[in-house]
Amino acid sequence: MCMTAKEMNEAMEQIQEWKRIKEEAEDNITALNSKVMEFLNETEGCEAVDKKGKPIRRFIGNVFKATLSKRERETVNKEEVKKLLSEDDYAKVSKVSSYPVLRID
């Protein structure tokens, strides 16, 4: 055994405290991201184009650069694909990942 029950309890308490701090930081980052996006969208001087000639919004600051652009993401309805393919064909194109999940409540 690598740790005592007391150490385990302390570790779980520390994990929960770091999760609280992380959640608070993420909330602050989300609020700041919203302000930055609002500035980029509302400021005419932020109009630019990317290397491919597509319109973007950009601000070059003293230390960092902020860029706002459109991205596309394609999703597939898994149930509809299963209807179109046989079970064997679906198995050929599907990928299942497995990973450990730790929950401390």
C-alpha positions in Angstrom: 0.0 0.0 0.0 1.5 3.3 -1.1 -0.4 5.6 1.4 -2.3 5.4 4.6 -6.1 6.0 5.0 -5.3 9.4 6.6 -3.1 10.3 3.6 -5.9 9.1 1.2 -8.4 11.3 2.9 -6.1 14.3 2.8 -5.4 13.7 -0.9 -9.1 13.5 -1.7 -9.7 16.8 0.2 -6.8 18.5 -1.7 -8.2 17.2 -5.0 -11.6 18.7 -4.2 -10.0 22.0 -3.3 -8.0 22.2 -6.5 -11.2 21.3 -8.5 -12.9 24.3 -6.8 -10.0 26.6 -7.7 -10.0 25.3 -11.3 -13.7 25.9 -11.6 -13.4 29.4 -10.3 -10.5 30.1 -12.7 -12.5 28.6 -15.6 -15.4 30.9 -14.8 -13.0 33.9 -14.8 -11.5 32.9 -18.1 -15.0 32.4 -19.7 -16.0 35.9 -18.6 -12.8 37.4 -19.9 -13.1 35.5 -23.2 -16.6 37.0 -23.6 -15.2 40.5 -23.2 -12.4 39.9 -25.7 -14.8 38.5 -28.2 -17.2 41.4 -27.8 -14.3 43.8 -28.4 -13.1 42.0 -31.5 -16.6 41.9 -32.9 -17.4 45.5 -32.2 -14.1 47.2 -33.2 -13.8 48.1 -36.9 -10.0 48.1 -36.6 -10.0 44.4 -35.8 -11.2 43.4 -39.3 -8.6 41.3 -41.1 -8.1 38.2 -43.3 -6.2 35.0 -42.6 -3.6 33.4 -44.9 -6.3 31.8 -47.0 -8.1 35.1 -47.5 -11.0 34.3 -45.1 -12.3 37.2 -43.0 -11.3 37.1 -39.3 -11.1 39.5 -36.4 -7.7 40.2 -34.9 -6.1 42.5 -32.3 -2.4 42.7 -31.8 -1.6 43.8 -28.3 1.7 44.6 -26.5 2.4 41.0 -25.6 -0.3 38.8 -27.1 -2.4 38.6 -30.2 -6.1 37.7 -30.2 -7.7 36.2 -33.2 -11.4 35.3 -33.7 -12.3 33.2 -36.7 -15.1 30.8 -37.8 -14.5 27.1 -37.6 -16.6 24.2 -38.9 -17.2 20.9 -37.2 -19.0 18.0 -38.9 -20.9 15.5 -36.9 -22.5 12.3 -37.9 -25.7 10.8 -36.6 -24.6 7.4 -35.4 -28.0 5.9 -35.4 -28.6 6.9 -39.1 -25.2 5.5 -40.1 -26.1 2.2 -38.3 -29.2 2.0 -40.4 -27.2 2.5 -43.7 -24.4 0.0 -42.9 -24.4 -3.6 -41.9 -23.1 -4.5 -38.5 -19.8 -5.7 -40.0 -19.4 -2.5 -42.1 -20.2 -0.3 -39.1 -17.6 -2.2 -37.0 -15.0 -1.5 -39.7 -15.5 2.3 -39.4 -16.2 2.7 -35.7 -13.6 3.3 -33.1 -14.0 2.7 -29.4 -11.6 4.2 -26.9 -11.3 3.2 -23.3 -9.7 5.1 -20.5 -9.8 5.2 -16.7 -12.2 7.5 -14.9 -11.7 8.6 -11.3 -14.6 10.2 -9.5 -14.3 11.7 -6.0 -17.7 13.0 -4.7 
